[in-house]
Amino acid sequence: MSRGILLYAEVTRTGYIHTVFFELARKACELSEKLDNAPIMAVLFSKPGVINDYKEGFTNSGIDKVFVFEDEGLEQYSTDLYSNLITDLVKEIDPEIILIGATNQGRDLAPRISATLGTGLTADCVELDINEKGMLAATRPTFGGQLMATILCKTRPQMATVRPKVFKPADEINYKNTDFIYKALNLGNIKNRVKLKEFTKVLNDTLNELDSAEIIVAGGKGLKSSEGFKMLEELAKLLGGAVGATRGAVDLGYAPHSIQIGQTGKTVTPKVYIACAISGAVQHTVGITGSEYIFSINNDPNAPIFNVSDMGLVGDVFDIIPKLIEILKEAK
Ligand SMILES: Cc1cc2nc3c(=O)[nH]c(=O)nc-3n(C[C@H](O)[C@H](O)[C@H](O)COP(=O)(O)OP(=O)(O)OC[C@H]3O[C@@H](n4cnc5c(N)ncnc54)[C@H](O)[C@@H]3O)c2cc1C
């Protein structure tokens, strides 16, 4: 039997387990079946008590074992502390595969782990499978999104980070009698070279929220400047949503790359996606097709975005968005 699949259960800055963990859990169940029912394990770092709200989530997601590292000093993400603890754990339990969400935290942590362990890492995957030789086949876009490459790792453990929202979270209960193993730890023994002083907002506070937002207001080149995006930010705040952008807008410096949506950005699945002055290039729409409802505003009646929209308004964003803002303010 395989030595198992280890999943990183990321705890966010606000104390929740990131939804990408449950997406990884579902995929890990499929991979495990192809690996002779290899055990599925998870590792979690947090301040004491976070796990208590999630025990049922783990037992219902097919996780056999959870390694819990709890300490007040682990409340804040630290590359040094987390990577030291996880590499020691990996040496102890010797998993065959390690899967981590390609979030800001995961993208920082995973390369540190793979470099320390001297193993390979396929980053930012959009598909995972087990090939005929029982190896992890990790697929990711390459050459700026022009091609898809399936990558095998010769060394062990095989590591991959996976973009949030490319897999669905488990939609049915896969009950396991999960073993919660609380690991003793002494953080004083680990050199922690970086101290977090503060978080700075880039556009608004949407960096991680795009992954979980129920409403996304996204802008394209037609917004003409970063000032145009301030207008979107105001609308998103009134709707309780997050702001996204096209690559066109990001390349022109109107919005940061961290909120780019599409083939070379994030995949999003909100309940409502509001596309403002976005033409609807396939490289953008590929990242939004999981949205429940798409509403578009564009001054070109032939813009392709209308072909993938549930409802569209032909008009100028600089007329329509301020009116929407006004109506929402009045309604509040
Ligand atoms: C390999 C590769 C990967 C890519 N990856 C991505 C990706 O991840 N994400 C992504 O978004 N793109 C990606 N692209 C780029 C993509 O092909 C498009 O170029 C990009 O999405 C266009 O951005 P846009 O809609 O903002 O701009 P445009 O295509 O220029 O569209 C602007 C739209 O705004 C409308 N408009 C202008 N002014 C107004 C106004 N005042 N009111 C209302 N409407 C107005 C116009 O009618 C037009 O439809 C990629 C391209 C390649 C080749």
Ligand as a Chemical Component Dictionary entry (heavy atoms), coordinates in Angstrom:
data_LIG
# 
_chem_comp.id                   LIG 
_chem_comp.type                 NON-POLYMER 
_chem_comp.pdbx_formal_charge   0 
_chem_comp.three_letter_code    LIG 
# 
loop_
_chem_comp_atom.comp_id 
_chem_comp_atom.atom_id 
_chem_comp_atom.alt_atom_id 
_chem_comp_atom.type_symbol 
_chem_comp_atom.charge 
_chem_comp_atom.model_Cartn_x 
_chem_comp_atom.model_Cartn_y 
_chem_comp_atom.model_Cartn_z 
_chem_comp_atom.pdbx_ordinal 
LIG C1  C1  C 0 -1.794  32.900 -23.211 1  
LIG C2  C2  C 0 -2.773  33.949 -22.798 2  
LIG C3  C3  C 0 -3.268  33.943 -21.509 3  
LIG C4  C4  C 0 -4.188  34.921 -21.102 4  
LIG N1  N1  N 0 -4.702  34.880 -19.831 5  
LIG C5  C5  C 0 -5.665  35.772 -19.501 6  
LIG C6  C6  C 0 -6.276  35.724 -18.202 7  
LIG O1  O1  O 0 -5.936  34.921 -17.327 8  
LIG N2  N2  N 0 -7.249  36.616 -17.930 9  
LIG C7  C7  C 0 -7.675  37.562 -18.840 10 
LIG O2  O2  O 0 -8.571  38.340 -18.507 11 
LIG N3  N3  N 0 -7.098  37.616 -20.051 12 
LIG C8  C8  C 0 -6.105  36.775 -20.388 13 
LIG N4  N4  N 0 -5.517  36.885 -21.621 14 
LIG C9  C9  C 0 -5.819  38.070 -22.436 15 
LIG C10 C10 C 0 -7.131  37.952 -23.200 16 
LIG O3  O3  O 0 -6.895  37.305 -24.421 17 
LIG C11 C11 C 0 -7.706  39.369 -23.487 18 
LIG O4  O4  O 0 -6.749  40.119 -24.172 19 
LIG C12 C12 C 0 -8.114  40.123 -22.237 20 
LIG O5  O5  O 0 -8.962  39.334 -21.435 21 
LIG C13 C13 C 0 -8.863  41.390 -22.657 22 
LIG O6  O6  O 0 -9.098  42.170 -21.532 23 
LIG P1  P1  P 0 -10.289 43.213 -21.518 24 
LIG O7  O7  O 0 -11.599 42.523 -21.754 25 
LIG O8  O8  O 0 -10.141 44.001 -20.287 26 
LIG O9  O9  O 0 -9.929  44.202 -22.724 27 
LIG P2  P2  P 0 -10.533 44.396 -24.168 28 
LIG O10 O10 O 0 -10.567 43.126 -24.914 29 
LIG O11 O11 O 0 -9.819  45.544 -24.775 30 
LIG O12 O12 O 0 -12.057 44.809 -23.900 31 
LIG C14 C14 C 0 -12.460 46.003 -23.311 32 
LIG C15 C15 C 0 -13.968 46.045 -23.422 33 
LIG O13 O13 O 0 -14.445 47.201 -22.748 34 
LIG C16 C16 C 0 -15.529 47.722 -23.491 35 
LIG N5  N5  N 0 -15.605 49.151 -23.135 36 
LIG C17 C17 C 0 -14.710 50.136 -23.398 37 
LIG N6  N6  N 0 -15.103 51.304 -22.835 38 
LIG C18 C18 C 0 -16.287 51.039 -22.226 39 
LIG C19 C19 C 0 -17.202 51.847 -21.487 40 
LIG N7  N7  N 0 -16.954 53.129 -21.228 41 
LIG N8  N8  N 0 -18.320 51.258 -21.011 42 
LIG C20 C20 C 0 -18.602 49.954 -21.234 43 
LIG N9  N9  N 0 -17.765 49.152 -21.940 44 
LIG C21 C21 C 0 -16.621 49.687 -22.418 45 
LIG C22 C22 C 0 -15.172 47.491 -24.946 46 
LIG O14 O14 O 0 -16.322 47.464 -25.756 47 
LIG C23 C23 C 0 -14.490 46.116 -24.853 48 
LIG O15 O15 O 0 -15.433 45.083 -25.067 49 
LIG C24 C24 C 0 -4.588  35.931 -22.020 50 
LIG C25 C25 C 0 -4.068  35.932 -23.314 51 
LIG C26 C26 C 0 -3.169  34.950 -23.706 52 
LIG C27 C27 C 0 -2.622  34.979 -25.101 53 
# 
loop_
_chem_comp_bond.comp_id 
_chem_comp_bond.atom_id_1 
_chem_comp_bond.atom_id_2 
_chem_comp_bond.value_order 
_chem_comp_bond.pdbx_ordinal 
LIG C1  C2  SING 1  
LIG C2  C3  SING 2  
LIG C2  C26 DOUB 3  
LIG C3  C4  DOUB 4  
LIG C4  N1  SING 5  
LIG C4  C24 SING 6  
LIG N1  C5  DOUB 7  
LIG C5  C6  SING 8  
LIG C5  C8  SING 9  
LIG C6  O1  DOUB 10 
LIG C6  N2  SING 11 
LIG N2  C7  SING 12 
LIG C7  O2  DOUB 13 
LIG C7  N3  SING 14 
LIG N3  C8  DOUB 15 
LIG C8  N4  SING 16 
LIG N4  C9  SING 17 
LIG N4  C24 SING 18 
LIG C9  C10 SING 19 
LIG C10 O3  SING 20 
LIG C10 C11 SING 21 
LIG C11 O4  SING 22 
LIG C11 C12 SING 23 
LIG C12 O5  SING 24 
LIG C12 C13 SING 25 
LIG C13 O6  SING 26 
LIG O6  P1  SING 27 
LIG P1  O7  DOUB 28 
LIG P1  O8  SING 29 
LIG P1  O9  SING 30 
LIG O9  P2  SING 31 
LIG P2  O10 DOUB 32 
LIG P2  O11 SING 33 
LIG P2  O12 SING 34 
LIG O12 C14 SING 35 
LIG C14 C15 SING 36 
LIG C15 O13 SING 37 
LIG C15 C23 SING 38 
LIG O13 C16 SING 39 
LIG C16 N5  SING 40 
LIG C16 C22 SING 41 
LIG N5  C17 SING 42 
LIG N5  C21 SING 43 
LIG C17 N6  DOUB 44 
LIG N6  C18 SING 45 
LIG C18 C19 SING 46 
LIG C18 C21 DOUB 47 
LIG C19 N7  SING 48 
LIG C19 N8  DOUB 49 
LIG N8  C20 SING 50 
LIG C20 N9  DOUB 51 
LIG N9  C21 SING 52 
LIG C22 O14 SING 53 
LIG C22 C23 SING 54 
LIG C23 O15 SING 55 
LIG C24 C25 DOUB 56 
LIG C25 C26 SING 57 
LIG C26 C27 SING 58 
# 
